[in-house]
Amino acid sequence: MSRNLCIKCKGKGLCGRPTCPILKKFKSIESISSKINIKFKSSDSIFGASPPAVFVGKYGYPSVSAGPMIPPLVSGNDAMALEDPKEWLKMGIEDIISSRSQLVRANTKVKVKDAASHDNPLLLKSQELALSKKPIDTEAWFTKPIKNELKFDGVLTPMGPSGTVKNFEIAENPKVPKKVDYLVYDTDALAKDVVSELRTGNVPNEHITRLLSIGLLGRERRLVPTRWSITAVDDMAGKDLLQTIKGYQQIGEITLFSGESFGNHFEILFIPRSFSYELIEAWLPKTVWSGNTAWIGADHEGIAGKKGYSFLAGGYYAARLGALEYLDGIKRQASVFMVREIRPDYWAPLGVWVVREAARQALKNTPQKFDSIETALADMSTRLRTPYADWMEKGEMLSNIRHQRTLDSFF
């Protein structure tokens, strides 16, 4: 089987196999979750401070598994680090896996259309927990011992064992931001407008994602599988920012940022033009998905935005969001050319948040300024391990920019 398909699939099952052989080796890391099993053997329940966190699966859609995630080995405010990308950036890959594997998924079956129903007490408690911005002491009782298996893929952050919950209780009142409290009860507002307003109110992406996932946003309330809601929030937030950025003046200079997190190296070039965006993904050999073969892919959009879903999947929207946030911060627009080179240091899948945060971190570094696109590209190539001709061959947007003049150039 071609590893090119593995890179495009990232564990979604496009090969037709019932389980992903690449992910299977991570799911069997028993040493990490053994402490949870020892804790569980003495009782059919677990107690801990949920970060807060909820999970909605996609298998069986429109009847899905949903519920809270509870770390029985963590208490108090320490639990917040299990759901905070800023904390993950301080860790290594193995530490993140070890930390996140403490989150036990307490699942119950629910229909996605039941999001607005009051007939399922377990779903109502999950929704109440999702409102909070602080950890909440939670106790869950299971029908049988939890499965000693971790969850990995290319979109979701690693998670710990799971079990079917027969009941769970929240031991304290959730700490709900005023903005969240107001907007989740506004059933006339579109989900995209609520996402925009929540971001304006400094509500983190992770909080917005769990609100959307557990069915608390929009006019027609539905549960949304967590993997879908992550990309949906990145996409809606990006489209909202783009509408604002279109009204800004163009950036004054060719500007280049560089940075790397968890083996994801970014080169981000801003060019004085109307907004457009292109992402080149270059997977070096011996990364989590590529095996012994390198792979390069590219996708782009113009000022009208992206039509359809990018074949680069959630990483396309996560990286775009970082660039749009930067442009909005400096009140300028530009054409954005971005190369994401995935290196062997990225040996385990951590989720699409890595792309978003790696791009954001790169954009916090001191940029370089250039007089021409060619000199900027030459400088980029000195830090990339992928041959210049290979990644340039995949780009379409940048080729157009280099060879097409704008009206401004005639004045």
BELRA-V138973 format. One record per backbone hydrogen bond with DSSP energy under -0.5 kcal/mol. NH is the residue of the N-H (numbers start at 0). CO is the residue of the C=O. Records with the same first field share a line. If there is no record, write none. Layout:
# BELRA-V138973
NH=CO ; CO
This chain:
# BELRA-V138973
4=1
5=1
6=2
7=3
8=4
9=5
11=8
15=12
20=18
23=19
24=20
25=22
26=22
27=23
28=25
29=27
31=28
32=28
33=29
36=32
37=33
38=34
39=35
40=36
41=37
42=39
45=139
47=137
48=70 ; 73
49=47 ; 135
54=66
56=64
60=57
62=59
63=61 ; 109
65=107
66=54
68=52
69=103
71=69 ; 101
73=70
77=74
78=75
79=76
80=77
81=78
82=79
83=80
84=82
86=83
87=83
88=84
89=86
90=87
95=91
96=92
97=93
98=94
99=95
100=96
101=98
102=99
103=69 ; 101
104=160
105=67 ; 103
106=104 ; 162
107=65
109=63
111=61
113=110
114=111
115=112
116=113
120=118
123=119
124=120
125=121
126=122
127=123
128=124
129=125
130=126 ; 127
131=127 ; 128
132=174
135=49
137=47
138=168
139=45
140=166
141=43
142=163
146=161
148=146
149=26
150=158
152=155
153=9
158=150
159=99 ; 102
160=100
161=146
162=104
164=106 ; 162
165=140
166=140
168=138
170=136 ; 168
175=173
176=130 ; 174
180=176
181=177
182=178
183=179
184=181
185=182
186=184
188=185
193=189
194=190
195=191
196=192
197=193
198=194
199=195
200=196
201=198
202=197
203=201
207=203
208=204
209=205
210=206
211=207
212=208
213=209
214=211
215=210
220=218
222=111
223=212
225=55
227=224
228=224
229=225
230=226
231=227
232=228
233=229
234=230
235=231
236=232
237=233
238=234
239=235
240=236
241=237
242=238
243=239
244=240
245=241
246=243
247=244
248=330
250=332
253=369
254=252 ; 269
255=367
256=267
258=265
260=263
263=260
264=262 ; 340
265=258
266=338
267=256
268=266 ; 336
269=254 ; 267
270=268 ; 334
272=270
275=333
276=300
277=335
278=298
279=337
280=278 ; 296
281=279 ; 339
282=280 ; 294
283=281 ; 341
285=290
286=283
287=345
290=286
292=289
294=282
296=280
298=278
300=276
301=304
304=301
307=305
312=309
314=311
315=312
316=312
317=313
318=314
319=315
320=316
321=317
322=318
323=319
324=320
325=321
326=322
327=323
328=324
329=325
330=326
331=326
332=248
334=270
335=275
336=268 ; 334
337=277 ; 335
338=266
339=279 ; 337
340=264 ; 338
341=281 ; 339
342=262 ; 340
345=342
346=344
351=154
353=350
354=351
355=351
356=352
357=353
358=354
359=355
360=356
361=357
362=358
363=360
364=361
367=255
369=253
375=371
376=372
377=373
378=374
379=375
380=376
381=377 ; 378
382=379
383=379
389=386
390=386
391=387
392=388
393=389
394=390 ; 391
399=395
400=396
401=397
402=398
403=399
408=405
409=406
410=407
